[in-house]
Amino acid sequence: MDENQSLQDINRDLASKGIKLRIEKRGNNLNIRGPLPDKKSPQVSKVQRISLKIAADLNGLQEAKKALDLIVFQLKKNQFCWSHWTEKQSTSLTKKNKLNAGNEIESFKQKFFADTSKSKSNASMKSTWQSAYKPYINKLIKIRNKSDIEISAELLLKILLSYKENSRSRQQCGVTLCALARHLELELPEKWKQLQNGYGIHESNFRELPSDEEIIKNFKSIPNPKWRFVFGLMATYGLRNHEVFFSDLSCLKKGGDKILRISPKTKTGEHQVWPFHPEWVRLFELDNLTDTSNLLPNIKTDLKHTTLQHIGRRVSEQFRRYKISFTPYDLRHAWAVRTILIGLPNTVAAKMMGHSVSIHTKTYHHWITRRDQQHAVDSALSKASTLKKNN
């Protein structure tokens, strides 16, 4: 496609969005033309031209479109100033915008770590920032520095839509950028939550979870007893990868209650977990212990020198090394579905998993719906059978 056709397509798209500004080609350069505040009377708008001094080629069109997006944003926020668009001011404006963007991101980061209501654990907050916030903030900074566009709702939306629909990445990106928008007092589109498409197993082509038989078979295939013990704990208690290394294992000793207590240092803080299936405690040789000090693999767990994310990564690496036919998190999902199908209340299961009821319901919507529908069907069939007998 040549630049003339691309120019027509861009201007046609602008018109469809109700934007009155246009990119025009004059000679070998590109300009922006349309209704803009009068230089002498800013409250009056009239058709004017901004000379971009950008070459009229395909690359130039992309740069011109970025400039137009910035102008539209400035007009919406009543921040448009002609001095920003003169040749003398453009370089200093770019430097100023980059500096402000850096300050805004740093301010957001400091506010995140200052908010102790998010977690009781500094290590958990650090891990959350590294895994759930930093990747999307880094992408924002990268795009921002390349385009010289101010951080705006339009830019945040562009980043959100760059991730695959119904993916975990888009969902987390949406959460992160929404928090940033609140910090910067930016108004996001009304359909932001719909666009971020909350992540759910039923929505994201979630692969088939391992059966109990498959879990037992993979457990037996692990040659290293310490990593076999890790696998058994995760399967029986539905633990996150790193939680294995921050659990009180004394409950597994002979006479213990077999209720695992997770340390406050973990991602979602202290909580207790019951085994499902209870018989797996014995099957996976987790019980009758006399000493719990040397059961786990020797990996660094001092959170002054490592992160929960890094610890969790070590577990994933071992699953791949031993050619386990599913991921560590599949064990956690399988545990959750197990509790749903046996009728454990959502509130109880969510607390054991260390997340909110809303997250639990959202993530396991498919199986919760199936359980509730089956309960309704069984109840209806029972009533029908009783009526039939009475008649």
C-alpha positions, 0 to 999 in steps of 0.5 A: 500500500502506498502513502497516498492510500494510507493517508486516505485510510487514516483520514477516513478512520479519523472521520468515523471517530468524529475527529475533525482534524486531518493529516494533509500532504503538502509537497513532500511534507505532512501537516495537520489541518482542522479546527484549532484554537485561535492564536489570539483568541483561544476561546475561538476555534477556526480551521488552521494548519500545524506544520510538522516538517515530517516527510510524506512517506509511510513512516512519516504518516505514522509519526504524523498520526502520533502527533495528531493523537497528542493534539486531540488529547490536549484539546480534550483536556484544554491543554493545547498550546501553540507554543508546543507546536513551534519548531523552537519548542518541540525539542524542549517539549519532548524532553519535558514530557519524557521527564514528567512521564518518568516522575509519574511512573516513579510516583505510582511505584512509591505509592504502590509500596506505601500502601500496606493494605495490599499485603502484610508481606513486603516480599509479597508486594515486591513479587506482585510488582515484579510479576503483575505490574512491572511488565506492563509499566515497562511496556508503557515506558517503552512505547511512551519513549518511542512516540513522545506521546504524553501518558493518556487514556488513549495510550493506556487503551492502546497498550491494553488492546495490544494483548490477546483478548480473554488472556491472563496478560490482558486482564492483568494489564487492565488491572495495572493500567487502571490503578495507574489511571487512578493515580494520574486522575485519568478517566478511562473508557466506560467499557474498560472492564469489558475490554480487559476481559476478565480471565477465567478458565472457561473463557481462555481455552483452558486446557483439560486439567489432569485427572487424579490418576494422571497426577498419581502417575506423574508423582511416581515418575519423579526420581528425586524424593525431595521434589516428589515431596514438593509435588505431593504437597502441591497436589494435596493442598493446592499450593502456589509454587512458592507456598511449598517453601513457606508452609508449617510442615509440623502438622504432617508429623504423626498425630498432627492435624494435617492442616497446612499453615501458610506463612504470612510472607507469601503472596496473599498472606497467612491462611490454612489449607485442608487436604483434598483428597485427605487420603493423598496425605498418606498416598504421597508419603506426606505424613508420619514425619519425625523431622521436617527440617530436611524434606524440601529441596535446598533452594534460596528462600531468604527474601532479602536475596530472592523473590517469591517469583524466583522461587516459584520459577524453580518449581516450574523448571523442575516440572519441565526437567522431570517431564511432568505432563502439566504445569504446577498451576494445573495442580492448584486448579485441579485441587480447586475443582475437586473442592467444588465438585464435592460441595465445599462452599466457595467462601471456604475454598477461596479462603484456603486458596488465599484469594477473594471469593470474587476471584474464586467465582470468576476463575472457576465459574464453569465448574461452580455453574456446573455444580449448582446446575447439577444440584438444581437438577438433582433436587428437581428429579427428587421432587418429581420422584416423590410426587410420582410415588404419592400419586 
